[in-house]
């Protein structure tokens, strides 16, 4: 079982039940029963975003670093820049 939080009564690891989307609203107080001690507790939800930055020299006057996509069937392959994701059609000599 994955651990989302701990029961505030007995300390047991608790996986939050999100059936039917319940428990995702950030401004609401939600309720759940602990599977170990049987007591009902409340919880709030906080959603965190993480961002990872990468250099993209091609967006700053550099050259695109194109690679052929691994596509099936292969005749639908394109060229995609490793740095920015820009795509273009394959040329005859690719």
C-alpha positions as CSV (number, residue, x, y, z in Angstrom):
1,X,0.0,0.0,0.0
2,X,1.3,3.4,-0.8
3,X,1.3,6.0,2.0
4,X,-0.4,9.3,1.3
5,X,-0.6,10.4,5.0
6,X,-0.7,9.0,8.5
7,X,-3.8,8.6,10.7
8,X,-3.7,11.3,13.3
9,X,-5.1,8.9,15.9
10,X,-3.0,5.7,15.6
11,X,-0.2,6.8,13.2
12,X,-1.0,4.1,10.7
13,X,-0.1,4.7,7.0
14,X,-3.2,5.7,5.1
15,X,-3.8,5.7,1.4
16,X,-6.3,8.5,0.6
17,X,-9.4,7.1,-1.3
18,X,-10.0,9.2,-4.4
19,X,-12.9,7.2,-5.8
20,X,-15.0,9.2,-8.2
21,X,-12.6,12.2,-7.8
22,X,-13.3,12.8,-4.1
23,X,-10.7,14.5,-2.1
24,X,-8.9,16.5,-4.8
25,X,-10.5,19.9,-4.1
26,X,-7.9,22.1,-2.4
27,X,-10.2,24.4,-0.5
28,X,-12.4,21.7,1.1
29,X,-12.1,19.7,4.3
30,X,-12.4,16.0,3.4
31,X,-13.1,13.0,5.6
32,X,-11.8,9.4,5.6
33,X,-11.9,6.4,8.0
34,X,-8.7,4.8,9.1
35,X,-8.5,1.2,8.1
36,X,-6.5,0.3,11.2
37,X,-8.3,2.0,14.2
38,X,-11.6,2.7,12.5
39,X,-11.7,6.4,13.5
40,X,-12.7,9.1,11.0
41,X,-10.3,11.9,10.4
42,X,-10.3,15.0,8.2
43,X,-7.7,16.1,5.7
44,X,-7.0,18.8,3.2
45,X,-5.4,18.5,-0.2
46,X,-2.4,20.5,-1.5
47,X,-1.4,20.1,-5.1
48,X,2.2,20.9,-5.9
49,X,3.7,21.7,-9.4
50,X,7.3,21.0,-10.2
51,X,9.1,22.7,-13.1
52,X,12.4,21.5,-14.6
53,X,14.3,23.9,-16.9
54,X,16.5,22.9,-19.7
55,X,18.8,24.8,-22.1
56,X,17.3,25.3,-25.6
57,X,20.1,26.9,-27.5
58,X,18.1,26.6,-30.7
59,X,15.6,29.1,-29.3
60,X,18.5,31.5,-28.8
61,X,20.0,31.8,-32.2
62,X,21.5,28.3,-32.1
63,X,20.9,25.4,-34.5
64,X,18.1,22.8,-33.9
65,X,19.4,19.4,-32.9
66,X,17.1,17.1,-35.0
67,X,16.7,13.4,-34.5
68,X,14.5,11.0,-36.4
69,X,11.5,9.9,-34.4
70,X,11.0,6.2,-33.7
71,X,7.7,5.8,-35.3
72,X,5.7,2.8,-36.6
73,X,5.2,2.5,-39.4
74,X,8.6,4.1,-40.2
75,X,7.3,6.1,-43.2
76,X,5.5,8.4,-40.7
77,X,8.7,9.3,-38.9
78,X,9.6,13.0,-38.6
79,X,12.5,15.0,-37.4
80,X,12.2,16.3,-33.8
81,X,14.6,18.8,-32.1
82,X,16.1,17.3,-28.9
83,X,16.1,20.7,-27.2
84,X,12.8,22.3,-28.0
85,X,10.6,19.6,-29.5
86,X,10.1,21.4,-32.8
87,X,9.2,18.9,-35.5
88,X,9.5,18.9,-39.3
89,X,9.0,16.5,-42.2
90,X,11.9,14.2,-43.1
91,X,13.9,15.3,-46.1
92,X,14.9,12.8,-48.8
93,X,18.5,12.4,-47.4
94,X,17.5,11.8,-43.8
